[in-house]
Amino acid sequence: MRIVVIGAGIVGAACARRLTLDGHDVTVLDRAGTASGTSAAGEGNLLVSDKGPGAELVLAQYAARVWRRLAVELQDELDGNTPPIEFEPKGGIVVALTDVGAQALRAFAAGQREAGVDARELTPDEARDREPWLNPAARVAVHYPEDAQVQPVGATEALLASARRRGARLLQGTEVREAALDDGGALVGVRTTRGDLAADRVVLAAGPWSAEVAGRLGIHLPVLPRRGMVLVTSRMPHRVFHKVYDGDYVGAVASDAADLQTSSVVESTAAGTVLIGSSRQRIGFDERLQTRVLQEMAAKALRIFPFLAAQPVMRAYGGFRPYMPDHLPVIGADHRLPGLWHAVGHEGAGIGLSVATAELIADQLAGRRSRIDVAPYALTRASLQPHLTEQVA
Ligand SMILES: Cc1cc2nc3c(=O)[nH]c(=O)nc-3n(C[C@H](O)[C@H](O)[C@H](O)COP(=O)(O)OP(=O)(O)OC[C@H]3O[C@@H](n4cnc5c(N)ncnc54)[C@H](O)[C@@H]3O)c2cc1C
């Protein structure tokens, strides 16, 4: 099939690569450049630890397996000109610094274990052994060996390079304007700023702009931007060895609140910087830097790693997570517009979930049974219906 993928972020890149493996004729287009949206504006956590039992966790567990395989495949097939993806299966450690937090964290980890997550409570000695600079006042620490990390821009570029090696075309600076429809109203391509592109299937992967692009295609899709900020320290010798975050993060991730939520996620990068994330706010596409947000994040990071107080912050950046009102991505066909497929709404987990999303899209397009049940991610799921209105054009 001729497949047009809208968006050259990590989700579009992963879909493009996977679809070329099935022999499809793939064109990826982006109104700007590759990895120019949210995929360049976050961290690279590939987490199972922050997800409670349910459909998102199942997708993350599947993605964790795909990433391990893919990291090897990409390394084998790409040359030295492609940036490294910096895949590090370093594991995560979640800590609780209060008695109430400790109780909540233990209960959360117990539920995850029942869902097949490897979640091991550490003794204080074990925690100190793994993270010597951790605040000794931490009440409970749970180790998640399945958590990993990747450099999101490098990973996006590598996935695109792999897709292009298999014949995919990449059109940068090409913006989707509207749908090309046949007489029966089915989508048969897109009209762009650089001409029309015919397609048998169109995969929408435009991240937080997916609602806008869907609107141009005549479809309502309730994807909203959820602002997030990250602080970056200057380079230092490695003193943070896992992804370490406080248990509050899980609450912030699952919350629907529009107002500011912060929690502390701390990790070192291969370059020697430490990333301190993150915040969550629904303030539209407002890009202004808010110092109170950065202050709150920094203060929480210091509670986990007091040594950070002496480290200079080099910069701060932020982006917009593609937020769905029921906290699950949409992966599959749009029954309202034949020919249109969605790979959207991964919110704060799109780097991790991208590769599993690509598998599910490819399976469904091929009529193959997927390794996990695809129904929870369908546009037709019950939890999404109150948020969908009918076709707008
Ligand atoms: C602060 C922060 C921290 C995060 N941390 C993590 C993390 O640790 N782990 C994790 O898994 N996820 C994380 N995320 C979330 C993750 O970054 C996103 O879920 C993911 O990047 C979404 O990828 P995408 O490809 O769907 O969207 P994007 O990367 O935004 O790509 C969409 C593309 O569509 C293009 N586009 C838009 N409109 C059009 C149009 N009309 N025509 C053509 N092209 C168009 C854009 O230019 C863009 O390049 C974080 C996000 C933030 C903001």
The ligand as an SDF file (V2000), in Angstrom:
LIG
                    3D

 53 58  0  0  0  0  0  0  0  0999 V2000
    8.8090   17.7520   29.2650 C   0  0  0  0  0  0  0  0  0  0  0  0
    8.4540   16.4640   28.5960 C   0  0  0  0  0  0  0  0  0  0  0  0
    9.0480   15.2870   29.0380 C   0  0  0  0  0  0  0  0  0  0  0  0
    8.7410   14.0800   28.4050 C   0  0  0  0  0  0  0  0  0  0  0  0
    9.3900   12.9530   28.8060 N   0  0  0  0  0  0  0  0  0  0  0  0
    9.1120   11.7740   28.2110 C   0  0  0  0  0  0  0  0  0  0  0  0
    9.7990   10.5980   28.6020 C   0  0  0  0  0  0  0  0  0  0  0  0
   10.6830   10.6400   29.4390 O   0  0  0  0  0  0  0  0  0  0  0  0
    9.4550    9.4180   28.0140 N   0  0  0  0  0  0  0  0  0  0  0  0
    8.4710    9.3530   27.0750 C   0  0  0  0  0  0  0  0  0  0  0  0
    8.1760    8.2450   26.6100 O   0  0  0  0  0  0  0  0  0  0  0  0
    7.8260   10.4590   26.6540 N   0  0  0  0  0  0  0  0  0  0  0  0
    8.1170   11.6740   27.2050 C   0  0  0  0  0  0  0  0  0  0  0  0
    7.4600   12.7920   26.8110 N   0  0  0  0  0  0  0  0  0  0  0  0
    6.3790   12.6660   25.8320 C   0  0  0  0  0  0  0  0  0  0  0  0
    6.9180   12.4690   24.4350 C   0  0  0  0  0  0  0  0  0  0  0  0
    7.9110   13.4470   24.1740 O   0  0  0  0  0  0  0  0  0  0  0  0
    5.7550   12.5540   23.4240 C   0  0  0  0  0  0  0  0  0  0  0  0
    4.7120   11.6780   23.8000 O   0  0  0  0  0  0  0  0  0  0  0  0
    6.2530   12.1590   22.0360 C   0  0  0  0  0  0  0  0  0  0  0  0
    7.3890   12.9050   21.6900 O   0  0  0  0  0  0  0  0  0  0  0  0
    5.1830   12.3680   20.9910 C   0  0  0  0  0  0  0  0  0  0  0  0
    5.7620   12.0680   19.7520 O   0  0  0  0  0  0  0  0  0  0  0  0
    4.9710   12.3110   18.4020 P   0  0  0  0  0  0  0  0  0  0  0  0
    5.7910   11.7680   17.3070 O   0  0  0  0  0  0  0  0  0  0  0  0
    3.5790   11.8180   18.5660 O   0  0  0  0  0  0  0  0  0  0  0  0
    4.8290   13.9120   18.3170 O   0  0  0  0  0  0  0  0  0  0  0  0
    5.8930   15.0320   17.8680 P   0  0  0  0  0  0  0  0  0  0  0  0
    7.2650   14.6720   18.2250 O   0  0  0  0  0  0  0  0  0  0  0  0
    5.3590   16.3230   18.3870 O   0  0  0  0  0  0  0  0  0  0  0  0
    5.7970   15.0050   16.2750 O   0  0  0  0  0  0  0  0  0  0  0  0
    4.6880   15.5130   15.5980 C   0  0  0  0  0  0  0  0  0  0  0  0
    5.1620   16.1480   14.3060 C   0  0  0  0  0  0  0  0  0  0  0  0
    4.0210   16.5240   13.5380 O   0  0  0  0  0  0  0  0  0  0  0  0
    4.3750   17.6690   12.7810 C   0  0  0  0  0  0  0  0  0  0  0  0
    3.1760   18.3670   12.3140 N   0  0  0  0  0  0  0  0  0  0  0  0
    2.2810   19.0520   13.0610 C   0  0  0  0  0  0  0  0  0  0  0  0
    1.3340   19.5740   12.2560 N   0  0  0  0  0  0  0  0  0  0  0  0
    1.6150   19.2050   10.9890 C   0  0  0  0  0  0  0  0  0  0  0  0
    0.9940   19.4240    9.7280 C   0  0  0  0  0  0  0  0  0  0  0  0
   -0.1310   20.1500    9.5750 N   0  0  0  0  0  0  0  0  0  0  0  0
    1.5600   18.8910    8.6140 N   0  0  0  0  0  0  0  0  0  0  0  0
    2.7100   18.1510    8.7150 C   0  0  0  0  0  0  0  0  0  0  0  0
    3.3280   17.9240    9.8950 N   0  0  0  0  0  0  0  0  0  0  0  0
    2.7960   18.4270   11.0280 C   0  0  0  0  0  0  0  0  0  0  0  0
    5.2040   18.4950   13.7640 C   0  0  0  0  0  0  0  0  0  0  0  0
    6.0600   19.4050   13.0780 O   0  0  0  0  0  0  0  0  0  0  0  0
    5.9710   17.4250   14.5260 C   0  0  0  0  0  0  0  0  0  0  0  0
    7.2980   17.2300   14.0290 O   0  0  0  0  0  0  0  0  0  0  0  0
    7.7800   14.0340   27.3600 C   0  0  0  0  0  0  0  0  0  0  0  0
    7.2040   15.2180   26.9070 C   0  0  0  0  0  0  0  0  0  0  0  0
    7.5440   16.4250   27.5080 C   0  0  0  0  0  0  0  0  0  0  0  0
    6.9220   17.6860   26.9890 C   0  0  0  0  0  0  0  0  0  0  0  0
  1  2  1  0
  2  3  1  0
  2 52  2  0
  3  4  2  0
  4  5  1  0
  4 50  1  0
  5  6  2  0
  6  7  1  0
  6 13  1  0
  7  8  2  0
  7  9  1  0
  9 10  1  0
 10 11  2  0
 10 12  1  0
 12 13  2  0
 13 14  1  0
 14 15  1  0
 14 50  1  0
 15 16  1  0
 16 17  1  0
 16 18  1  0
 18 19  1  0
 18 20  1  0
 20 21  1  0
 20 22  1  0
 22 23  1  0
 23 24  1  0
 24 25  2  0
 24 26  1  0
 24 27  1  0
 27 28  1  0
 28 29  2  0
 28 30  1  0
 28 31  1  0
 31 32  1  0
 32 33  1  0
 33 34  1  0
 33 48  1  0
 34 35  1  0
 35 36  1  0
 35 46  1  0
 36 37  1  0
 36 45  1  0
 37 38  2  0
 38 39  1  0
 39 40  1  0
 39 45  2  0
 40 41  1  0
 40 42  2  0
 42 43  1  0
 43 44  2  0
 44 45  1  0
 46 47  1  0
 46 48  1  0
 48 49  1  0
 50 51  2  0
 51 52  1  0
 52 53  1  0
M  END
$$$$
